[in-house]
Amino acid sequence: MRPTDLTQHGKDTERSRDNRPADGVTVHAIRASRKREEQGQDPSGRVESRPALWAALRELEAGRSLGEVVGSSGLAWPTLERAWREAMQRQHLIRQHLQSRRGLTSLLRYPERGPWGQSSYAGNCNGYLIVDLIDYFKPQSVFDPMEGSGTTGEVCFDLKADYVGCDLRSGFDLLSSLLPDRQFDLIFWHPPYWPGFRYSDHPNDFSKARNVTDFLERLQVGFQRLADRFTEQGHLVILIGDGRKNGVFYPIHNAIIQWELLPLQTILIKAGDHERRAQHFRYGPSPFIPTLHEYVLIFKGRDT
């Protein structure tokens, strides 16, 4: 699955109203715009929903003019124009990334996290990892049961993969809520790490686990619930890190593998986005070697 070329649609947007090239949006500009989004407002002070914005962008892709879509969607012109330019820039970043690497390998390192999701969100996943997974497996449908700030969904929008995302913040609890009544080609699951940042006081929040045993029990239940939610040729991908507390190292990724709930297809080692912080962070009173990597565990169905 390759990124859609958005630059051939919507001739109104070839240049913005202040005569700057429509494709001249930088990553820093996208991030600045994202910060405004996190605060819930567009430049005109209006609050816009992401689904409405995405639907409007799809109309522009289909060839409708910017003016027509503004009229039918009710979105503010500056909001839609900016979103269109940013969408084109993201397509450029995806093409640049896919053309510059030599295919997906077992060792992953991403100098930039990309413009997807919210960089300020604790534990935010690198968007280029999602790009690589979708480019490699080419799923038609993707499910993220702990979507956090929405990185997976935004990449899926750019790569035109059908997406369903849930999160405890929006009322979905992986341990007890009803799962989507369908199967997916790809499930991407990035649970909280233990020990780590506490996201909420919800009793079923993984980050609220009392100890490593409690955390692993929650993790195992979540795994079991997701194990039958992907298609026959599909995959379940878990992004996870190991833990350390009071000088004790906990190989979380190994515990997941040892459960043997699904066949393990492969393991990718990803250099952590927290490298600079980890080099100077102390997890306890004793010296230790900082953990600067995460594991991408890729599982397949038993019959594939």
N, C-alpha and C positions, 0 to 999 in steps of 0.2 A: 504494500500500500504506500503510495507516494503522495506527498503534499499536493493539495489542489492549487493550481496557479490562479490566484485571485486577481492578478494585475491586468487581466484581459477584460474584466467586467466593469460596468459602472463608469462610463466615460467622464461623468461629472467629477469623479474623484481623482483624475489624473493629476490635477493640481488642487491644492487646498485653496480656500477662499483668500488666504493672505499670500497666495502665489508661490508657496513652497512646494517642492515636489512631493507627491503623495507617498512615495516610497522612501522618503528621507527621514522617517522616524527611527531613532536610535534605540538601543536596548535601554539606555538610561531614561529616555523619554517614556518608554513603555512602563518602566518601573515607577516613574513619577506619576503616571496616569493610574497605575495600580494602587499607589498610595492614596490617591483621591478616591478610588473605588472602595478601598478598605474603610474609608471614612463615610462611604455611602452616598457620595454626591458626584455629579458631573460638573463641568465648569459653569453651567447655568444655574447650579444650585438644586437641580432636580434629582430625585432618586430613581434609578432605572434598574429593572430586574435583569439578571443575566440571561434567563431563557428568552425574554423578549428581544434582547440585543442580539442574541445568537440567531433567532428566527429572522430578524431583519437582515443580518449579514448573509444568511442563506438566500434571501430574496435578491440581494445585490449580486451574489454569485450567479444567480439564474438570469441575470442580464437587465434587471430593472434599474432605473436611474435612481440616484440618491434622492432627488426630489420626490419621486413616486413613493419610495419606501418611507421617507419621512412623513409623507401624507397619510399612508395606510397604517403605519405603526404607531404614530403619535410620539415617536422619540424626537428629542431635540436634534436639530441639524448638527451642531458642534459635536454632540455625543456620538452620533452615528458616523460622522466623517472621521473623527479621531479613531473610533473602533475599527473602521475599515482600513485606515492607514496602518494601524497596529497589526491587524490581521495579515496584511501583505508583508509587513516586516517579519512577523513570526514565520511565514512561509519561506522567506528568504533565509532565516536562521536555520530552519529545518533542512532546506536544500543544502546549505553550506555545510551543516554538520554531517549529513549523510554522504556528501561527496568527499569530505575531507578524511573520513575514517576508512579503515580497511575491513569493514564488517564487524559484527559483534564477536567479541572474544571473551575468555574467562576472566580477564582483568579489565576493569572499568575505571577510567579516570576522566572526570569532566571539569575542565578549568572554570566553566561558568555553569550556574544552575538554570539559566534561561529565564524568560519573562513570565513563565506560567506559575500560577498559584501566588501565594503571598510569602515573600522572602522573610518577613518578620514572624511568620507562624512557626512556633516551636516544632522541630522535627520535620519541617517541610521537605518533601522529596524533590530530588533533582528532575526537572522536566525532560532532560535529554535521555534519562534512563527509560522513561515511558515511550519516548520517540523510538528508541532502539528496539524495545520489546515489540511495539506495534509494527515497526518496519520488518522485523524478523519473522514474527508469527503471523502477521497479516490477519488479525481477528476482525470479524465483522461486528462483534459485540464485546463490550468490556464492562466488568462490574468491579467497583471499588467499595468495599463495605466500611472503610474508615477513611473517607476522602479528605478529611482535614480542611485545608484551605482551597481544595479544588484543582490541584495540579493535574491529576489524571483526566478529569473531565475537560479541562481546557485543551490538553494535548489531543484528546479524542475528537474534540470539535475541529481542530485544525487538520486532523488526518481523516476526518469523516468516518469515524467508527461510532456505531451506536453505543451509547453510554448510559449506565445507571450508576449513580453514586449515592451513598448513604453515610451518615455519621451520627455519633452520639449528640452532637450539637444541634442536629435537626430532628432529634427524637428517635433515632434508630439505634437499638442496642443489639449488637451481634450475638450476645448470649441468650436473648429472650425474644426479640422482635421477629415477626414473620419475614422470611427472606423473599425476594422476588420470585414469583411463580413462573420461572423460566430458567433456562440454562444459558451460559455465556461461553464464548470462545476463549476468553481470557479473563481471569480474575486476578486483580492486582491488590495485594493486601500488605499494608505497611502499618502494623500495630505499634503502639507505644513501646519503648524499650524499658527494661527494668535493670537497675533503678534509673529513674530519669524524671523529666518534667511531669508534674501532675496537672492534667488538663481540666479536671472537674472533680466535684465531690459525689458524682453519681456512683452508687454502690457497685455497678458493673463496669465502671471505667477501669480498663486494664492498668492504667498508670496509678491506680489507687491500691494495687495489690499490697498486702501486708508484708509479704516476703516472697522469695523466689518460688517456693512451692505453690503459693496462691497464684502467682503470676503464670506459672506453667500450666496450672489447672485451667485457668481462663483461656490461655492460648490454645490448649488442646481441644477444649469445647468449641472454640471458634473455628479451628481447623476442621473438626468433624462436621460442623454445620455447613462449611463451604465445600467439603469434599465431593458432594454430588450435585454441585451447582454449575459445573462446566460441561461443555459438550464432549462427545466421544473423542474428538480429535483436539480438544481444548487443553488449556494449561492453567494451573494455579501457581502464581508467582508470589513469594513472600520475601519482603525486604526486612531484614532483622539484624540487630546488632547484639553482641554478647554483653554481659554485665559484670560489674565489679563493685563490691561493697565491703568496707572495713577490711580491705586487704585480701578478700576472697574473690577469685575469678569464677564466673558462671558461664559456661559455654552453651548459651541458649540455643544457638543454631544446631548444635549437636543433639540436644534433647529433641528438637522437632524432627530431625532425621530419624532418630532412634524409635520414634513412635511407629514408624512404618505405616502410616495411614494411607499413603499413596506412594507409587513408585517415584523415586527421585530421578529426574532426567539429567540434571546437571547443577553445578554450583558456580556462580559468578562471584568474584571478589570485587567489591566496589570501594574505591578510596573515599573516605568519608568527607562530606562537605564541611565538617566541623574540625578539620585538621588543625587550624591555627589555635583554636580554643583548647583542643585536647592536649596540645603540647605543653600548655601552661596550667592545666586544671588538675587539682588534687582530689581524688575520690575518697581518700582516707588518710590516716596518719603515716602510712608507710610509703616509701618510694616505689614506683612501679613503671613499667613500660607502657606508655599511652597507647590506647587502641585507636588506630586511624583508619579502620576499614569496617565495612558492613558486608553482609552476605545476601546474595540474591539467590534464593532457593527456588528452583523450577521443578514443579511436580506435574506429572501427566496422569491420565486415567489408567486404570488397571488393565483395560482392554486395548490400549493403543500401543 
